[in-house]
């Protein structure tokens, strides 16, 4: 079981987060705290695998708590769950090693996606064997969670299309990508349109001498 501590000063939010956690297999709530200092003492005692940390606490900020966790070299990972959404704060907590950042209010599917992603990372990093590049890539945030895909889209196909597009040396059309993948053009175009909406893929328009302009797709670096 993955042991979790929740640091959240709002009792109603704490109850919701604890309820969400109960619905996810392999996770165990090992304690909760209503302030930063109480949370640090609890983490020092419990040594949890994961901390769900709010930013706005009565005695200190979540950023200060995260900084203290790192300075004390406590062996725990942190996921921020907070209403703070300014880029400076988000950048700061990622610099200090937060593995995810969930903005309030959020739905259970976003919470579940974060927990599932963490579980995969936790299991791989507990293995004593060396990791392949593919293992490391799978733990990264680039992957798309199935809960967020529109009806009719497959996570497996999405990853296949995205990886194939990354492997191309230059922007390609949907027709060209469909040919490489051996898929129908209309299928590939639907996935590409979705990836563009998600900000994972960009396209440029090239105009020929006759006919409609062509869309050339490429992955953002």
Secondary structure by P-SEA (a helix, b strand, c coil): cbbbbbbcccaaaaaaaaaaaaaccccccccccccaaaaaaaaaaccccccccccccccccaaaaaaaaaaacccbbbbbbcccccaaaaaaaaaacccccccccccaaaaaaaaaaaaaaaaaaaccccccaaaaaaacccccccccccccccaaaaaaaaaaaaaccccccaaaaaaaacccaaaaaaaaaaaaaaccbbbbbbbccccbbbbbbbbcc
